[in-house]
Amino acid sequence: MRRPIGGFLIAAAVLAAGAIGLVVGRSNSTLPGQFDGVMPATAKRSAVQPEATGPVIHYRDPNGMPDYSLTPKKTSAGKEYVPVRASEDVSFEEKVPEAVTVKGGERGRIRYYRNPMGLPDTSPTPKKDSMGMDYIPVYEGEQDDDSSVKVSAGKLQKAGVQTEVAVRRTLNTMVRAPGIVQEDERRKAVVSLRFEGFIDTVENVTTGTHVHKGQRLMRIYGPSLSSAAAEYLSALNARPDTGIGNQALKGARRRLENLGAPEAFIAEIERTREVPVYVSWPAPQDGEIVERIAVNGMRAAPGDVLFRLADHDVIWVLVDVAERDLSLIEVGQKASVRLRAYPDRVFNGKVTLIYPHLMAETRTARIRIELPNPDNVLRPDMYADVEFATGAEAPVLTVSNSGVIDSGDRQIVLLDKGEGRFEPREVKLGRRGGGRVEIKEGLAENDKVVVSANFLIDAESNLKAALSGLDSGAKSQ
């Protein structure tokens, strides 16, 4: 008999507890004090949770199910949905402290609240905009430095704000431009006669043949040259008693020189005491024959070009540099030349001349570079890609290009002053290169500047300036 009675008592206790719980759940009230030991969490709920304030945002399921309603509603069992007020709603916004520490360790108070969307609207008390967003408090401590703006750590992290230190570096800018290989104008020569002559034979030289200075190119006959040679020979053979002095001898020799007679021809007359019929005409310099006009039996008038020669030991590269890069090029500056025929080879030269006139059609300036060409791989009219390494050898203060906000009429950087405070600083820029820019004025070495997502801080700074203007205008009225 004892076992059935014990089971009946346990069942009665369970039913009584369920009934009490149902009554409490329907009435949304707390349990009496004598049930604290049985259901402590339910008994203490009202003591833990603060009193809800604000308008009703939505209604939630009373049984804790993930079901919500914008209007009053009942469950299938007839239980009312629980209203959720503004203070109870879950918010993912960052909590704004009511006060901040200002200079001197004092606590600052809130001056006013500004529109979270950047609109020129302020409020002396907490407020929400039409979208339900809280107005942002502006503290007195933030106004100590009117040129700076403070951004919360949460916003900085969400926007991906990054900073770097301004450092001194050697800034090199590569100026690249196309060029073309040309012959050195000072290393060209032509072969022509100063008298009327006839070409007896031309040596075995053709266009493209490399010749040396003094090498015989052709054999010619010239009546005027032969007459002058005979006069010089007579002056050489004259006896002292004939009255032909040294002046006459010098005059006869000068006539041969004026006709362009080679030194070897004059020396042969002095040695053999005879006038040669033909004259062996030599090459005036080392180089390649770029043009041959002389042929056997040809009659040549004075001044006719018979050969053209060019020395390619040193060549020019003429480069067209854009007008905006002209200030970066100087005479004596080094240049690297890559030919499309030899892409793996780099030829080093230097700038010898910046031509005085600009090409109006292309807005480019012509630059001359001299290159040694000992193995004659550089040929005229080859295309070349030229690089000029510009920049000073001394290190200069630089920051990343992304750290500069260029509005057209001024350039600024955002200086990180620590603790989420930033100051816009106007700077004067110099050269650029390698993703960095020279700072001539406005920054000091080791200053921290924003290089990523600086648009966010710049917008905050502009907003603060606008609000300060509105605030000062209101005070003046």
C-alpha positions as CSV (number, residue, x, y, z in Angstrom):
1,M,0.0,0.0,0.0
2,R,2.9,2.4,0.6
3,R,4.2,2.4,-3.0
4,P,0.9,3.4,-4.6
5,I,0.4,6.2,-2.0
6,G,3.9,7.5,-2.6
7,G,3.4,7.6,-6.4
8,F,0.1,9.4,-6.0
9,L,1.7,12.1,-3.9
10,I,4.5,12.7,-6.5
11,A,2.0,13.0,-9.3
12,A,0.0,15.5,-7.3
13,A,3.0,17.7,-6.6
14,V,4.0,17.8,-10.3
15,L,0.4,18.8,-11.3
16,A,0.4,21.5,-8.6
17,A,3.7,23.0,-9.9
18,G,2.4,23.0,-13.5
19,A,-0.8,24.8,-12.5
20,I,1.1,27.5,-10.6
21,G,3.5,28.0,-13.5
22,L,0.6,28.3,-16.0
23,V,-1.1,30.9,-13.8
24,V,2.2,32.9,-13.5
25,G,2.9,32.7,-17.2
26,R,-0.6,33.9,-18.1
27,S,-0.5,36.8,-15.7
28,N,3.2,37.8,-16.4
29,S,3.7,38.2,-12.6
30,T,6.4,37.0,-10.3
31,L,6.3,34.0,-8.0
32,P,5.7,34.5,-4.3
33,G,8.7,34.5,-2.0
34,Q,8.0,31.0,-0.7
35,F,8.7,29.6,-4.2
36,D,12.1,31.2,-4.6
37,G,13.8,28.0,-3.7
38,V,11.8,26.0,-6.3
39,M,12.0,28.4,-9.3
40,P,14.7,31.1,-8.4
41,A,15.2,32.3,-12.0
42,T,11.5,33.1,-12.4
43,A,11.3,34.7,-9.0
44,K,14.2,37.1,-9.6
45,R,13.4,38.0,-13.3
46,S,11.8,41.3,-12.5
47,A,14.6,42.3,-10.1
48,V,17.3,41.7,-12.8
49,Q,15.7,43.4,-15.8
50,P,15.3,47.2,-15.7
51,E,12.0,48.8,-16.4
52,A,11.3,49.1,-20.2
53,T,11.0,52.6,-21.7
54,G,10.3,54.1,-25.0
55,P,7.6,53.2,-27.7
56,V,6.7,49.7,-28.5
57,I,8.8,48.5,-31.4
58,H,7.3,45.0,-32.0
59,Y,5.7,42.1,-30.2
60,R,7.4,38.8,-29.4
61,D,6.2,35.3,-28.7
62,P,5.5,34.9,-24.9
63,N,6.9,31.3,-24.9
64,G,10.3,32.5,-26.3
65,M,9.7,31.1,-29.8
66,P,11.4,33.0,-32.7
67,D,8.2,34.6,-33.8
68,Y,7.5,38.4,-33.9
69,S,4.7,40.7,-34.9
70,L,4.4,44.4,-35.6
71,T,0.8,44.4,-34.2
72,P,-0.8,42.9,-31.0
73,K,-1.3,39.1,-31.5
74,K,-2.2,36.0,-29.6
75,T,-0.8,32.5,-29.7
76,S,-2.9,29.4,-30.6
77,A,-3.4,28.9,-26.9
78,G,-4.8,32.4,-26.5
79,K,-1.8,33.9,-24.8
80,E,-1.0,37.6,-25.6
81,Y,2.3,38.4,-27.4
82,V,4.7,40.4,-25.2
83,P,5.3,44.0,-26.2
84,V,9.0,45.0,-26.7
85,R,9.8,48.6,-26.1
86,A,12.7,50.7,-27.6
87,S,15.0,50.1,-24.6
88,E,14.6,46.4,-24.9
89,D,15.2,46.1,-28.6
90,V,18.5,44.5,-29.7
91,S,20.8,47.1,-31.2
92,F,23.9,46.5,-33.2
93,E,25.0,50.1,-33.1
94,E,28.1,51.0,-31.1
95,K,27.3,52.4,-27.6
96,V,28.3,56.0,-27.3
97,P,29.8,57.0,-24.0
98,E,28.0,59.8,-22.2
99,A,31.2,61.6,-21.4
100,V,34.8,61.7,-22.6
101,T,38.0,62.6,-21.0
102,V,39.3,66.0,-22.2
103,K,42.6,67.7,-21.8
104,G,43.6,68.1,-18.2
105,G,41.8,64.9,-17.1
106,E,38.4,66.6,-16.7
107,R,35.1,65.0,-17.8
108,G,33.4,66.8,-20.7
109,R,29.7,67.1,-21.2
110,I,27.5,66.7,-24.3
111,R,27.0,70.0,-26.1
112,Y,24.5,68.9,-28.6
113,Y,23.5,66.0,-30.9
114,R,24.1,66.1,-34.6
115,N,22.3,64.3,-37.5
116,P,23.8,60.8,-38.1
117,M,23.4,61.2,-41.9
118,G,25.4,64.4,-42.0
119,L,22.5,66.8,-42.5
120,P,22.8,70.3,-41.0
121,D,20.4,69.5,-38.1
122,T,21.3,69.5,-34.4
123,S,19.3,68.9,-31.2
124,P,20.0,69.8,-27.6
125,T,18.5,66.5,-26.4
126,P,18.7,62.9,-27.6
127,K,16.7,62.3,-30.8
128,K,16.1,59.9,-33.6
129,D,15.9,60.8,-37.3
130,S,13.1,59.7,-39.7
131,M,14.9,56.3,-40.2
132,G,15.1,55.6,-36.4
133,M,18.9,56.3,-36.2
134,D,20.1,58.0,-33.0
135,Y,21.6,61.5,-33.3
136,I,25.3,61.5,-32.5
137,P,26.5,63.4,-29.4
138,V,29.1,66.1,-29.7
139,Y,31.2,66.7,-26.6
140,E,32.9,69.8,-25.3
141,G,36.2,67.9,-25.1
142,E,36.1,67.4,-28.9
143,Q,36.0,71.2,-29.4
144,D,39.4,71.9,-27.8
145,D,41.1,71.5,-31.1
146,D,38.9,73.0,-33.8
147,S,41.1,71.7,-36.6
148,S,40.8,68.0,-35.6
149,V,38.0,65.5,-35.7
150,K,37.5,62.4,-33.6
151,V,36.2,59.1,-35.0
152,S,35.3,56.1,-32.9
153,A,37.4,53.0,-32.9
154,G,34.5,50.9,-34.2
155,K,34.1,53.1,-37.3
156,L,37.8,53.1,-38.0
157,Q,37.8,49.3,-37.9
158,K,34.8,48.9,-40.0
159,A,36.1,51.3,-42.7
160,G,39.5,49.7,-42.7
161,V,41.4,52.8,-41.9
162,Q,45.2,52.4,-42.1
163,T,48.1,54.7,-41.3
164,E,51.8,54.9,-42.0
165,V,54.7,57.0,-40.9
166,A,56.1,59.7,-43.2
167,V,59.8,58.7,-43.8
168,R,62.7,60.0,-45.8
169,R,63.5,58.0,-49.0
170,T,65.4,58.4,-52.2
171,L,62.6,59.1,-54.6
172,N,63.2,58.0,-58.2
173,T,60.8,58.6,-61.0
174,M,61.0,56.7,-64.2
175,V,60.3,58.7,-67.4
176,R,59.7,56.4,-70.3
177,A,59.6,57.5,-73.9
178,P,60.1,56.1,-77.4
179,G,63.2,56.9,-79.5
180,I,64.9,56.2,-82.8
181,V,68.6,55.6,-83.5
182,Q,70.3,58.1,-85.8
183,E,73.8,58.7,-87.0
184,D,76.0,61.3,-85.3
185,E,76.0,64.3,-87.6
186,R,79.6,65.0,-86.7
187,R,80.8,61.7,-87.9
188,K,79.6,61.9,-91.5
189,A,81.7,62.8,-94.6
190,V,81.4,63.0,-98.4
191,V,84.1,62.5,-101.0
192,S,84.0,65.0,-103.8
193,L,86.5,66.9,-106.1
194,R,87.4,70.6,-106.2
195,F,88.3,70.3,-109.9
196,E,86.9,68.7,-113.0
197,G,88.2,65.1,-113.2
198,F,87.7,61.7,-114.7
199,I,87.5,58.5,-112.7
200,D,89.7,55.9,-114.1
201,T,88.9,53.0,-111.7
202,V,87.0,52.5,-108.5
203,E,88.4,50.2,-105.8
204,N,86.5,47.1,-104.6
205,V,84.3,49.0,-102.1
206,T,80.6,49.1,-102.1
207,T,77.7,50.4,-100.0
208,G,78.1,49.0,-96.5
209,T,81.8,48.4,-96.7
210,H,83.8,49.6,-93.7
211,V,86.9,51.6,-94.7
212,H,89.7,53.2,-92.8
213,K,91.1,56.7,-93.1
214,G,93.6,56.9,-96.0
215,Q,92.4,53.7,-97.7
216,R,92.2,54.2,-101.5
217,L,88.7,54.5,-102.9
218,M,89.4,55.4,-106.6
219,R,92.0,56.5,-109.1
220,I,91.3,59.8,-111.0
221,Y,92.8,62.1,-113.6
222,G,92.4,65.9,-113.5
223,P,93.9,68.3,-116.0
224,S,93.9,71.2,-113.5
225,L,95.5,69.1,-110.9
226,S,98.2,67.9,-113.3
227,S,99.0,71.5,-114.3
228,A,99.3,72.6,-110.7
229,A,101.6,69.5,-110.0
230,A,103.8,70.4,-113.0
231,E,104.2,74.0,-111.7
232,Y,105.1,72.7,-108.3
233,L,107.7,70.3,-109.8
234,S,109.2,73.2,-111.8
235,A,109.6,75.2,-108.6
236,L,111.3,72.3,-107.0
237,N,113.7,71.7,-109.8
238,A,114.6,75.4,-110.3
239,R,118.2,76.5,-109.7
240,P,118.9,79.3,-107.2
241,D,120.3,81.5,-110.0
242,T,117.0,81.4,-111.9
243,G,115.4,83.8,-109.5
244,I,112.6,81.5,-108.3
245,G,112.6,81.9,-104.6
246,N,111.0,80.2,-101.6
247,Q,107.8,82.2,-102.0
248,A,107.2,80.9,-105.4
249,L,107.7,77.3,-104.2
250,K,105.3,77.9,-101.3
251,G,102.7,79.4,-103.7
252,A,102.9,76.4,-106.0
253,R,102.4,74.0,-103.1
254,R,99.5,76.0,-101.8
255,R,97.8,75.7,-105.2
256,L,97.9,71.9,-105.0
257,E,96.5,72.0,-101.4
258,N,93.7,74.3,-102.5
259,L,92.7,71.8,-105.2
260,G,92.4,69.1,-102.4
261,A,95.4,67.1,-103.6
262,P,96.2,64.3,-101.1
263,E,99.4,64.6,-99.0
264,A,100.6,61.3,-100.4
265,F,100.3,62.8,-104.0
266,I,102.4,65.8,-103.1
267,A,105.0,63.7,-101.2
268,E,105.3,61.4,-104.3
269,I,106.1,64.5,-106.5
270,E,108.8,65.6,-104.1
271,R,110.3,62.1,-103.9
272,T,110.2,61.1,-107.6
273,R,110.5,64.5,-109.1
274,E,107.8,63.5,-111.6
275,V,104.1,64.3,-112.0
276,P,102.0,61.2,-111.7
277,V,99.3,60.8,-114.4
278,Y,96.6,59.5,-111.9
279,V,95.9,60.3,-108.3
280,S,94.9,57.7,-105.8
281,W,92.0,59.3,-103.8
282,P,91.8,58.2,-100.2
283,A,89.0,57.9,-97.6
284,P,88.8,61.0,-95.4
285,Q,87.8,59.0,-92.2
286,D,87.0,55.7,-90.8
287,G,83.4,54.5,-91.3
288,E,81.0,52.7,-93.5
289,I,80.1,53.7,-97.0
290,V,76.5,54.6,-96.9
291,E,76.3,55.7,-100.5
292,R,78.5,55.1,-103.6
293,I,78.0,57.1,-106.7
294,A,81.4,56.9,-108.4
295,V,81.8,54.4,-111.3
296,N,84.6,53.5,-113.6
297,G,85.1,56.1,-116.4
298,M,82.8,58.7,-114.9
299,R,83.3,62.4,-115.4
300,A,83.1,64.3,-112.1
301,A,82.4,68.0,-111.9
302,P,83.7,70.1,-109.0
303,G,81.5,69.4,-105.9
304,D,79.8,66.2,-107.1
305,V,79.3,63.7,-104.3
306,L,81.1,60.5,-105.2
307,F,80.9,58.7,-101.8
308,R,79.1,59.2,-98.5
309,L,80.7,57.8,-95.3
310,A,79.4,57.6,-91.7
311,D,81.2,56.5,-88.6
312,H,79.0,54.4,-86.3
313,D,81.3,54.0,-83.4
314,V,79.2,56.5,-81.5
315,I,75.5,57.0,-82.4
316,W,72.6,59.1,-81.3
317,V,69.2,58.2,-79.9
318,L,66.6,60.9,-80.4
319,V,63.8,60.6,-77.9
320,D,60.4,62.5,-77.8
321,V,59.6,63.3,-74.2
322,A,56.1,64.6,-73.2
323,E,55.9,68.2,-72.3
324,R,54.9,67.5,-68.7
325,D,58.0,65.4,-68.1
326,L,60.5,67.9,-69.6
327,S,61.3,69.4,-66.2
328,L,62.6,66.1,-65.0
329,I,65.3,65.8,-67.7
330,E,68.7,67.5,-67.5
331,V,71.8,67.5,-69.7
332,G,74.3,64.9,-68.4
333,Q,71.5,62.7,-67.0
334,K,71.9,58.9,-67.5
335,A,69.5,57.0,-69.7
336,S,68.9,53.3,-70.3
337,V,68.1,52.3,-73.9
338,R,66.5,49.0,-74.9
339,L,66.3,48.1,-78.6
340,R,63.4,46.0,-79.9
341,A,65.9,44.0,-81.8
342,Y,67.8,43.2,-78.6
343,P,65.3,43.2,-75.8
344,D,67.6,41.5,-73.3
345,R,70.4,44.0,-73.7
346,V,70.5,47.4,-72.0
347,F,72.7,50.2,-73.5
348,N,73.6,53.0,-71.2
349,G,74.1,56.6,-72.4
350,K,73.7,60.1,-71.3
351,V,71.7,63.2,-72.3
352,T,73.9,65.5,-74.4
353,L,71.3,68.0,-75.7
354,I,67.7,69.1,-75.1
355,Y,66.5,70.7,-78.3
356,P,65.3,74.2,-77.9
357,H,62.0,73.9,-79.8
358,L,58.9,71.9,-78.9
359,M,57.0,69.9,-81.5
360,A,53.6,71.6,-81.7
361,E,51.9,68.7,-83.3
362,T,52.7,66.2,-80.6
363,R,53.5,68.5,-77.6
364,T,56.8,66.7,-77.1
365,A,60.4,67.8,-76.7
366,R,63.3,66.1,-78.5
367,I,66.1,64.8,-76.3
368,R,69.5,63.6,-77.7
369,I,71.3,60.7,-76.1
370,E,74.8,59.6,-77.1
371,L,75.7,55.9,-77.0
372,P,78.9,54.1,-77.7
373,N,78.6,51.4,-80.4
374,P,81.8,49.4,-80.4
375,D,80.3,46.2,-81.9
376,N,78.1,48.1,-84.4
377,V,74.9,46.4,-83.3
378,L,73.1,49.8,-83.1
379,R,72.0,50.7,-86.6
380,P,70.3,53.9,-87.8
381,D,66.5,54.0,-87.8
382,M,66.1,51.3,-85.1
383,Y,63.3,51.8,-82.7
384,A,64.2,52.1,-79.0
385,D,62.5,52.3,-75.6
386,V,64.3,54.8,-73.3
387,E,64.1,55.2,-69.5
388,F,65.3,58.2,-67.6
389,A,66.0,57.7,-63.9
390,T,65.0,61.1,-62.5
391,G,65.1,62.3,-58.9
392,A,67.7,63.6,-56.4
393,E,70.2,61.3,-54.8
394,A,69.5,62.8,-51.3
395,P,66.5,61.3,-49.5
396,V,63.3,63.4,-49.2
397,L,60.2,63.2,-47.0
398,T,57.6,61.0,-48.6
399,V,54.2,59.3,-48.1
400,S,52.2,56.9,-50.1
401,N,50.2,58.4,-53.0
402,S,47.0,57.2,-51.4
403,G,47.6,59.3,-48.4
404,V,47.1,62.6,-50.3
405,I,43.6,63.9,-51.0
406,D,43.8,66.2,-54.0
407,S,40.9,68.5,-54.5
408,G,42.5,70.3,-57.4
409,D,43.2,73.6,-55.8
410,R,44.8,72.2,-52.7
411,Q,46.3,68.9,-51.4
412,I,45.8,67.6,-47.8
413,V,46.8,64.7,-45.7
414,L,45.0,63.4,-42.5
415,L,47.4,63.5,-39.6
416,D,46.8,60.8,-37.0
417,K,47.1,62.4,-33.5
418,G,46.2,59.3,-31.6
419,E,43.1,58.1,-29.7
420,G,40.9,58.3,-32.8
421,R,41.7,62.0,-33.4
422,F,42.7,63.2,-36.9
423,E,43.7,66.6,-38.2
424,P,43.5,67.6,-41.9
425,R,46.9,69.1,-42.9
426,E,47.5,71.0,-46.1
427,V,50.8,70.0,-47.8
428,K,52.9,71.1,-50.7
429,L,53.9,68.2,-53.0
430,G,57.0,67.5,-55.0
431,R,58.1,64.7,-57.2
432,R,56.3,61.3,-57.5
433,G,57.7,57.9,-58.1
434,G,57.4,54.3,-57.0
435,G,53.9,54.8,-55.6
436,R,55.1,57.6,-53.3
437,V,55.1,61.4,-53.4
438,E,57.4,64.0,-51.9
439,I,56.1,66.3,-49.2
440,K,57.9,69.6,-49.3
441,E,55.9,71.4,-46.7
442,G,53.2,70.6,-44.1
443,L,54.6,67.4,-42.5
444,A,57.6,66.3,-40.4
445,E,59.4,63.1,-40.3
446,N,57.7,60.3,-38.4
447,D,54.3,62.0,-38.6
448,K,51.5,59.3,-39.0
449,V,49.1,59.9,-41.9
450,V,46.1,58.0,-43.1
451,V,46.7,56.1,-46.3
452,S,43.5,53.9,-46.5
453,A,39.8,54.9,-46.3
454,N,40.7,58.5,-45.6
455,F,37.5,59.6,-47.4
456,L,35.6,58.7,-44.2
457,I,37.6,60.9,-41.9
458,D,37.7,63.7,-44.5
459,A,33.9,63.5,-44.7
460,E,33.7,63.7,-40.8
461,S,36.1,66.7,-40.9
462,N,34.0,68.6,-43.5
463,L,30.8,67.8,-41.5
464,K,32.4,69.1,-38.3
465,A,33.4,72.3,-40.1
466,A,29.9,72.8,-41.4
467,L,28.3,72.2,-38.0
468,S,30.8,74.6,-36.4
469,G,29.8,77.2,-38.9
470,L,26.1,76.6,-38.1
471,D,26.7,76.7,-34.4
472,S,28.7,80.0,-34.5
473,G,26.0,81.5,-36.7
474,A,23.3,80.6,-34.3
475,K,25.3,82.1,-31.4
476,S,25.8,85.4,-33.3
477,Q,22.1,85.7,-33.8
